[in-house]
Amino acid sequence: MTLLNHTVDELKRIKKHLFKSFDNDAGTLFDKSQEVHPNEGIFHFGVVREVMAYIELCSSIYCGWNGKDDGKIATSEKAITFIKEIMGKIDPNYKKNGRLFYCMYRHGSTHLLRPHRIKRKRSKFLFTWKWYSGGRESEVKTDAGILVQMRHLELYKTTSSKYELPVSSECLINDTLDAINELFNALIKVRNKRRLPIKQKRVLTFIAEGIVKRGDI
């Protein structure tokens, strides 16, 4: 596979396309989610699934690929790295709780249509999800029905052994858009001076032209 050498203008077009695509995918579901009661959860976790697709795409570009195993172009560890390092610049709670956020909201929402509740093997602590519509800091009801002040992606202790991880749908949407912008601005800055690193060129080329090889189909 001959590696593409994207120009600055091409990178700008890709960024513009991603913004439009993100709005059509996650933005549309977010708008729908505001039409139902939060307890129904009909569209809310669809927002998470769409957002995670963009995070994983961006993380593959950000971390790059060695060109050996196409199953390793996008991985959980790359996504967590992107969440911590890029989204962590937007809100430090992504760096602090990014791994828990990804494992809880990505894996659960993708495979079981709702986030996971997680218990660490070596501790008594239970971590549960709390999805809400509101700003970075908002009054949110706990699972027990108590109205408290919560912050996006900041663990809230509800009992001696239970924490809730609140995620604001608005913040997640806006922060992901900011992260996409941050990534492509960095790529454009590099490309203005020199060629992109080969590990990133491999991913961009594969996205455009790659063929996935599978022996079990």
ZINOR-V877925 format. One record per residue. N is the residue number from 1. RES is the residue in one letter. PHI is phi in degrees with one decimal (* if undefined). PSI is psi as a letter, one per 40 degrees, with the letter a starting at -180 (999 if undefined). NEAR is the number of other C-alpha atoms within 10 Angstrom. Layout:
BEGIN
n=N res=RES phi=PHI psi=PSI near=NEAR
n=N res=RES phi=PHI psi=PSI near=NEAR
END
This chain:
BEGIN
n=1 res=M phi=* psi=h near=10
n=2 res=T phi=-74.0 psi=h near=8
n=3 res=L phi=-73.6 psi=h near=14
n=4 res=L phi=-78.4 psi=i near=16
n=5 res=N phi=-119.2 psi=g near=16
n=6 res=H phi=-58.0 psi=h near=18
n=7 res=T phi=-81.8 psi=i near=14
n=8 res=V phi=-60.3 psi=d near=17
n=9 res=D phi=-63.1 psi=d near=11
n=10 res=E phi=-66.9 psi=d near=12
n=11 res=L phi=-64.4 psi=d near=17
n=12 res=K phi=-65.5 psi=d near=17
n=13 res=R phi=-67.9 psi=d near=12
n=14 res=I phi=-63.2 psi=d near=14
n=15 res=K phi=-61.6 psi=d near=17
n=16 res=K phi=-62.1 psi=d near=14
n=17 res=H phi=-64.1 psi=d near=12
n=18 res=L phi=-63.9 psi=d near=17
n=19 res=F phi=-59.9 psi=d near=15
n=20 res=K phi=-66.1 psi=d near=12
n=21 res=S phi=-63.8 psi=d near=13
n=22 res=F phi=-61.7 psi=d near=20
n=23 res=D phi=-64.1 psi=d near=15
n=24 res=N phi=-66.3 psi=d near=11
n=25 res=D phi=-86.9 psi=c near=17
n=26 res=A phi=-71.4 psi=d near=21
n=27 res=G phi=-62.9 psi=d near=19
n=28 res=T phi=-64.3 psi=d near=13
n=29 res=L phi=-66.3 psi=d near=19
n=30 res=F phi=-62.5 psi=d near=21
n=31 res=D phi=-58.7 psi=d near=13
n=32 res=K phi=-64.3 psi=d near=14
n=33 res=S phi=-64.4 psi=d near=21
n=34 res=Q phi=-78.2 psi=e near=12
n=35 res=E phi=-92.7 psi=e near=10
n=36 res=V phi=-123.1 psi=i near=13
n=37 res=H phi=-70.2 psi=h near=10
n=38 res=P phi=-52.6 psi=d near=14
n=39 res=N phi=-67.0 psi=d near=9
n=40 res=E phi=-72.4 psi=d near=9
n=41 res=G phi=59.5 psi=f near=14
n=42 res=I phi=-68.1 psi=d near=15
n=43 res=F phi=-108.7 psi=e near=18
n=44 res=H phi=-58.3 psi=d near=26
n=45 res=F phi=-80.8 psi=e near=23
n=46 res=G phi=-63.7 psi=d near=20
n=47 res=V phi=-59.5 psi=d near=22
n=48 res=V phi=-61.4 psi=d near=25
n=49 res=R phi=-61.2 psi=d near=22
n=50 res=E phi=-66.7 psi=d near=18
n=51 res=V phi=-59.2 psi=d near=20
n=52 res=M phi=-63.3 psi=d near=22
n=53 res=A phi=-61.4 psi=d near=16
n=54 res=Y phi=-73.3 psi=d near=21
n=55 res=I phi=-62.6 psi=d near=22
n=56 res=E phi=-69.9 psi=d near=21
n=57 res=L phi=-61.1 psi=d near=19
n=58 res=C phi=-64.7 psi=d near=24
n=59 res=S phi=-67.4 psi=d near=25
n=60 res=S phi=-66.2 psi=d near=25
n=61 res=I phi=-70.1 psi=d near=23
n=62 res=Y phi=-61.6 psi=d near=21
n=63 res=C phi=-85.1 psi=d near=19
n=64 res=G phi=81.0 psi=a near=21
n=65 res=W phi=-147.4 psi=i near=21
n=66 res=N phi=-82.2 psi=e near=14
n=67 res=G phi=83.3 psi=e near=14
n=68 res=K phi=-94.5 psi=d near=8
n=69 res=D phi=-120.6 psi=h near=10
n=70 res=D phi=-68.1 psi=e near=16
n=71 res=G phi=-74.8 psi=e near=10
n=72 res=K phi=-109.4 psi=e near=14
n=73 res=I phi=-64.3 psi=d near=22
n=74 res=A phi=-120.3 psi=h near=20
n=75 res=T phi=-135.9 psi=i near=15
n=76 res=S phi=-61.5 psi=d near=17
n=77 res=E phi=-64.5 psi=d near=15
n=78 res=K phi=-65.0 psi=d near=22
n=79 res=A phi=-62.0 psi=d near=25
n=80 res=I phi=-64.6 psi=d near=24
n=81 res=T phi=-61.1 psi=d near=19
n=82 res=F phi=-63.1 psi=d near=25
n=83 res=I phi=-59.7 psi=d near=29
n=84 res=K phi=-71.4 psi=d near=21
n=85 res=E phi=-86.6 psi=d near=16
n=86 res=I phi=-95.2 psi=d near=23
n=87 res=M phi=-69.8 psi=d near=26
n=88 res=G phi=-64.8 psi=d near=19
n=89 res=K phi=-72.8 psi=d near=16
n=90 res=I phi=-81.5 psi=d near=18
n=91 res=D phi=-147.9 psi=h near=17
n=92 res=P phi=-60.5 psi=e near=16
n=93 res=N phi=-68.1 psi=d near=19
n=94 res=Y phi=-66.3 psi=d near=25
n=95 res=K phi=-71.3 psi=d near=20
n=96 res=K phi=-72.6 psi=d near=16
n=97 res=N phi=-122.4 psi=f near=18
n=98 res=G phi=-61.8 psi=d near=22
n=99 res=R phi=-65.5 psi=d near=18
n=100 res=L phi=-62.4 psi=d near=16
n=101 res=F phi=-56.6 psi=d near=22
n=102 res=Y phi=-65.4 psi=d near=19
n=103 res=C phi=-64.4 psi=d near=17
n=104 res=M phi=-77.0 psi=d near=20
n=105 res=Y phi=-88.7 psi=d near=24
n=106 res=R phi=-77.8 psi=d near=24
n=107 res=H phi=-63.9 psi=d near=18
n=108 res=G phi=-65.6 psi=d near=18
n=109 res=S phi=-67.5 psi=d near=20
n=110 res=T phi=-76.1 psi=d near=17
n=111 res=H phi=-95.9 psi=d near=11
n=112 res=L phi=-126.5 psi=e near=10
n=113 res=L phi=67.9 psi=e near=18
n=114 res=R phi=-155.5 psi=i near=20
n=115 res=P phi=-61.4 psi=i near=23
n=116 res=H phi=-77.1 psi=i near=19
n=117 res=R phi=-98.6 psi=h near=15
n=118 res=I phi=-121.5 psi=h near=16
n=119 res=K phi=-122.6 psi=h near=14
n=120 res=R phi=-71.5 psi=i near=9
n=121 res=K phi=-62.2 psi=d near=7
n=122 res=R phi=-101.4 psi=e near=6
n=123 res=S phi=-142.6 psi=i near=8
n=124 res=K phi=-89.0 psi=e near=11
n=125 res=F phi=-75.6 psi=h near=16
n=126 res=L phi=-109.3 psi=h near=16
n=127 res=F phi=-113.0 psi=h near=21
n=128 res=T phi=-119.2 psi=i near=19
n=129 res=W phi=-91.2 psi=i near=21
n=130 res=K phi=-143.7 psi=h near=21
n=131 res=W phi=-97.3 psi=h near=21
n=132 res=Y phi=-143.2 psi=i near=21
n=133 res=S phi=-102.2 psi=h near=17
n=134 res=G phi=162.5 psi=a near=16
n=135 res=G phi=-78.1 psi=a near=15
n=136 res=R phi=-61.3 psi=d near=18
n=137 res=E phi=-123.9 psi=h near=14
n=138 res=S phi=-148.4 psi=i near=16
n=139 res=E phi=-81.2 psi=h near=14
n=140 res=V phi=-134.0 psi=i near=19
n=141 res=K phi=-82.7 psi=h near=14
n=142 res=T phi=-73.7 psi=i near=18
n=143 res=D phi=-60.2 psi=d near=12
n=144 res=A phi=-84.2 psi=e near=7
n=145 res=G phi=86.6 psi=e near=8
n=146 res=I phi=-92.0 psi=h near=11
n=147 res=L phi=-82.5 psi=h near=12
n=148 res=V phi=-135.9 psi=i near=12
n=149 res=Q phi=-86.4 psi=h near=12
n=150 res=M phi=-120.8 psi=i near=24
n=151 res=R phi=-124.9 psi=i near=20
n=152 res=H phi=-49.1 psi=h near=24
n=153 res=L phi=62.8 psi=f near=27
n=154 res=E phi=-109.6 psi=h near=19
n=155 res=L phi=-57.5 psi=h near=21
n=156 res=Y phi=-117.1 psi=h near=19
n=157 res=K phi=-84.6 psi=h near=15
n=158 res=T phi=-102.2 psi=d near=13
n=159 res=T phi=-141.5 psi=a near=10
n=160 res=S phi=-65.7 psi=e near=9
n=161 res=S phi=-130.2 psi=e near=12
n=162 res=K phi=-133.4 psi=h near=15
n=163 res=Y phi=-123.9 psi=i near=20
n=164 res=E phi=-112.3 psi=h near=22
n=165 res=L phi=-106.4 psi=g near=23
n=166 res=P phi=-78.0 psi=h near=22
n=167 res=V phi=-129.5 psi=h near=25
n=168 res=S phi=-85.5 psi=h near=20
n=169 res=S phi=-61.1 psi=d near=22
n=170 res=E phi=-62.6 psi=d near=16
n=171 res=C phi=-64.5 psi=d near=19
n=172 res=L phi=-62.9 psi=d near=19
n=173 res=I phi=-60.6 psi=d near=19
n=174 res=N phi=-67.5 psi=d near=12
n=175 res=D phi=-67.9 psi=d near=19
n=176 res=T phi=-66.6 psi=d near=21
n=177 res=L phi=-60.7 psi=d near=19
n=178 res=D phi=-63.8 psi=d near=15
n=179 res=A phi=-69.6 psi=d near=22
n=180 res=I phi=-60.1 psi=d near=22
n=181 res=N phi=-61.4 psi=d near=17
n=182 res=E phi=-60.6 psi=d near=15
n=183 res=L phi=-62.6 psi=d near=19
n=184 res=F phi=-73.6 psi=d near=20
n=185 res=N phi=-64.1 psi=d near=16
n=186 res=A phi=-67.8 psi=d near=13
n=187 res=L phi=-62.7 psi=d near=21
n=188 res=I phi=-64.4 psi=d near=19
n=189 res=K phi=-62.4 psi=d near=13
n=190 res=V phi=-65.8 psi=d near=14
n=191 res=R phi=-66.9 psi=d near=18
n=192 res=N phi=-64.3 psi=d near=12
n=193 res=K phi=-104.1 psi=d near=8
n=194 res=R phi=-161.3 psi=a near=9
n=195 res=R phi=-69.6 psi=i near=13
n=196 res=L phi=-69.6 psi=i near=19
n=197 res=P phi=-56.0 psi=i near=13
n=198 res=I phi=-61.9 psi=d near=16
n=199 res=K phi=-65.5 psi=d near=16
n=200 res=Q phi=-83.4 psi=d near=19
n=201 res=K phi=-62.7 psi=d near=19
n=202 res=R phi=-60.7 psi=d near=24
n=203 res=V phi=-67.0 psi=d near=27
n=204 res=L phi=-60.9 psi=d near=22
n=205 res=T phi=-69.4 psi=d near=16
n=206 res=F phi=-64.6 psi=d near=20
n=207 res=I phi=-59.3 psi=d near=14
n=208 res=A phi=-79.7 psi=d near=10
n=209 res=E phi=-136.0 psi=e near=12
n=210 res=G phi=-68.8 psi=i near=13
n=211 res=I phi=-120.8 psi=h near=10
n=212 res=V phi=-79.2 psi=h near=8
n=213 res=K phi=-99.7 psi=h near=10
n=214 res=R phi=-135.4 psi=h near=8
n=215 res=G phi=-101.2 psi=e near=4
n=216 res=D phi=-112.3 psi=f near=4
n=217 res=I phi=-112.1 psi=999 near=4
END
